[in-house]
Amino acid sequence: MKRNEWHILLFLIALVLTTAGCEKGYYGEEINNTEDTEETEGTEGAEDTDDGSDDSGDEGGSEGSGDEGGSEGSGENADEADMLTVEQFMSQTLTGQTWVVGYVVGACSKTINNADFEPPFEYPQAILLADHPGETNKEKVITIGLPSGYKVRKELNLVDHPENYGKRVAIYGEQTTYLKVIGIKKPAGWKVY
């Protein structure tokens, strides 16, 4: 019987080790912030799923841990030469995460038709990036989601930080459709220049 007990023990150890590798990775900590609760309880919370994609179970990106005006998430440190322009990001079908760099030209919620290119801004849910500061053509911008309760929203949204308007930023994340256009739904990292 001891032989069977060893086989069972080895089987259980192997089972634990193989299932541990299948768990969803940790991408960052979600902050439960009471000031953002109206978004999840009211109609504002729908902007994250209006693009037809499902973000249930998606933990979002790590917001990074830097203290210098922005953060670099996921340990990815890219040279600016490795970063894509907004036009390059829009014209390619990408897999995996990448850096895109551009200027913050506006804010948006629910759909690109709600794009707001002039201060004062009303929407903290997303920012719009373009290759040129002052761009107002909706076909030349990408959307960057700023999930409720995440550090990226607290640092980059234009409602609380109108000084970010016109700033050059780099965003690290996975290309997806967000607010009905190409963008990054949940950034894994960012840098503000």
C-alpha positions as CSV (number, residue, x, y, z in Angstrom):
1,M,0.0,0.0,0.0
2,K,2.9,2.4,0.6
3,R,3.6,2.2,-3.1
4,N,0.1,3.4,-4.0
5,E,0.3,6.2,-1.4
6,W,3.5,7.5,-3.1
7,H,1.9,7.4,-6.5
8,I,-1.1,9.3,-5.2
9,L,1.1,11.8,-3.5
10,L,3.2,12.3,-6.7
11,F,0.0,12.6,-8.8
12,L,-1.3,15.4,-6.4
13,I,2.0,17.3,-6.5
14,A,2.1,17.1,-10.3
15,L,-1.6,18.2,-10.5
16,V,-0.9,21.2,-8.2
17,L,2.2,22.2,-10.2
18,T,0.5,22.0,-13.6
19,T,-2.7,23.8,-12.5
20,A,-0.6,26.6,-10.9
21,G,0.8,27.4,-14.3
22,C,-2.7,27.7,-15.8
23,E,-3.9,30.4,-13.5
24,K,-4.5,33.9,-14.8
25,G,-1.5,36.1,-14.3
26,Y,-1.4,39.0,-12.0
27,Y,-1.3,42.3,-13.9
28,G,-1.8,44.8,-11.2
29,E,-3.9,45.8,-8.2
30,E,-7.3,47.2,-8.7
31,I,-8.1,50.0,-6.3
32,N,-11.6,50.1,-4.9
33,N,-12.2,53.8,-4.9
34,T,-15.6,55.0,-3.7
35,E,-15.4,58.2,-5.7
36,D,-15.6,56.1,-8.9
37,T,-18.7,54.0,-7.8
38,E,-21.2,56.1,-9.7
39,E,-19.6,55.0,-12.9
40,T,-20.1,51.3,-12.2
41,E,-23.6,51.7,-10.8
42,G,-25.0,54.2,-13.3
43,T,-25.0,54.6,-17.1
44,E,-21.4,55.7,-17.2
45,G,-20.1,52.2,-16.6
46,A,-21.3,51.0,-20.0
47,E,-18.5,52.7,-21.9
48,D,-16.1,49.9,-21.4
49,T,-18.3,47.4,-23.2
50,D,-19.9,49.5,-25.9
51,D,-17.3,48.4,-28.4
52,G,-18.8,44.9,-28.6
53,S,-15.9,43.3,-26.8
54,D,-16.2,41.6,-23.4
55,D,-13.8,42.6,-20.7
56,S,-15.2,40.3,-18.0
57,G,-12.5,38.6,-16.1
58,D,-9.8,40.9,-17.5
59,E,-7.8,42.2,-14.6
60,G,-6.4,45.2,-16.5
61,G,-2.8,46.3,-16.8
62,S,-0.3,46.8,-14.1
63,E,-0.3,50.5,-13.4
64,G,3.4,50.4,-12.8
65,S,5.1,51.7,-9.7
66,G,7.2,54.6,-10.8
67,D,6.8,58.0,-9.1
68,E,8.0,60.2,-11.9
69,G,4.9,61.5,-13.6
70,G,4.1,58.1,-15.2
71,S,4.9,54.5,-14.9
72,E,6.4,51.7,-16.8
73,G,4.4,48.6,-16.4
74,S,5.3,44.9,-16.9
75,G,9.0,45.5,-16.7
76,E,9.0,46.6,-20.4
77,N,11.4,49.4,-21.0
78,A,11.4,50.4,-24.6
79,D,13.6,52.9,-26.4
80,E,11.6,55.5,-28.3
81,A,13.0,53.9,-31.5
82,D,11.0,50.8,-30.5
83,M,7.7,52.7,-30.0
84,L,5.1,52.9,-32.7
85,T,3.5,56.2,-33.9
86,V,-0.3,56.4,-33.7
87,E,-0.4,56.0,-37.5
88,Q,1.7,52.9,-37.3
89,F,-0.3,51.5,-34.5
90,M,-3.6,52.0,-36.5
91,S,-2.3,50.6,-39.7
92,Q,-1.0,47.3,-38.4
93,T,-2.7,44.3,-36.9
94,L,-0.7,43.6,-33.7
95,T,-0.6,40.7,-31.3
96,G,0.8,41.0,-27.8
97,Q,1.6,44.2,-26.1
98,T,3.5,47.1,-27.6
99,W,4.4,50.8,-27.0
100,V,2.6,53.5,-28.9
101,V,3.6,57.2,-28.5
102,G,1.5,60.3,-29.3
103,Y,0.0,63.5,-28.0
104,V,-3.1,63.6,-25.7
105,V,-5.6,65.5,-27.9
106,G,-8.9,64.8,-26.1
107,A,-11.1,62.6,-24.0
108,C,-14.0,60.2,-24.8
109,S,-16.7,58.0,-23.4
110,K,-18.8,55.2,-24.9
111,T,-18.1,55.8,-28.5
112,I,-15.7,57.9,-30.7
113,N,-18.7,60.0,-31.6
114,N,-18.5,61.5,-28.1
115,A,-14.9,62.6,-28.7
116,D,-14.2,65.8,-26.8
117,F,-11.2,67.8,-28.2
118,E,-11.6,71.0,-26.3
119,P,-11.3,71.8,-22.6
120,P,-13.0,71.7,-20.2
121,F,-13.2,67.9,-20.4
122,E,-16.2,65.8,-19.2
123,Y,-15.0,62.2,-19.6
124,P,-12.4,60.6,-17.4
125,Q,-12.9,57.1,-19.0
126,A,-10.5,57.5,-21.9
127,I,-8.0,59.8,-23.6
128,L,-7.4,60.2,-27.3
129,L,-3.9,60.0,-28.8
130,A,-2.7,61.4,-32.1
131,D,0.6,61.9,-33.9
132,H,0.2,65.7,-33.8
133,P,-0.9,68.0,-31.0
134,G,-4.2,69.7,-31.7
135,E,-5.5,66.9,-34.0
136,T,-9.3,66.8,-34.1
137,N,-9.9,64.3,-36.9
138,K,-11.6,61.2,-35.3
139,E,-10.0,59.0,-38.0
140,K,-6.5,60.0,-36.9
141,V,-6.7,59.2,-33.2
142,I,-6.6,56.1,-31.0
143,T,-8.5,55.6,-27.8
144,I,-6.7,54.7,-24.5
145,G,-9.0,53.3,-21.8
146,L,-8.6,54.5,-18.3
147,P,-10.3,51.9,-16.1
148,S,-12.1,53.1,-13.1
149,G,-10.2,52.7,-9.9
150,Y,-6.8,52.2,-11.6
151,K,-3.7,54.4,-11.1
152,V,-3.6,55.1,-14.9
153,R,-6.9,57.0,-14.7
154,K,-5.9,58.9,-11.7
155,E,-2.7,60.1,-13.4
156,L,-3.8,60.6,-17.1
157,N,-7.5,61.6,-17.3
158,L,-8.2,65.1,-18.5
159,V,-11.0,65.9,-16.1
160,D,-8.7,65.8,-13.1
161,H,-5.5,66.7,-15.0
162,P,-6.3,69.2,-17.7
163,E,-2.5,69.9,-17.8
164,N,-2.1,66.5,-19.6
165,Y,-3.9,68.0,-22.7
166,G,-1.3,68.3,-25.4
167,K,1.4,66.3,-23.6
168,R,3.3,63.6,-25.3
169,V,2.8,60.2,-23.7
170,A,3.8,56.6,-24.5
171,I,1.3,53.8,-23.7
172,Y,2.1,50.1,-23.3
173,G,-0.7,47.7,-24.0
174,E,-2.5,45.3,-26.3
175,Q,-4.1,46.6,-29.5
176,T,-7.9,46.2,-29.5
177,T,-11.1,47.9,-30.5
178,Y,-12.1,50.3,-27.8
179,L,-15.0,52.9,-28.1
180,K,-15.5,51.7,-31.7
181,V,-12.0,52.4,-32.9
182,I,-8.5,51.0,-32.6
183,G,-6.9,51.6,-29.2
184,I,-5.8,50.1,-25.9
185,K,-8.5,49.2,-23.5
186,K,-6.4,48.7,-20.3
187,P,-2.9,50.0,-20.5
188,A,-0.2,48.0,-18.8
189,G,2.2,50.9,-18.6
190,W,2.7,54.5,-19.5
191,K,5.3,57.3,-19.6
192,V,4.6,61.0,-19.7
193,Y,7.1,63.3,-21.4
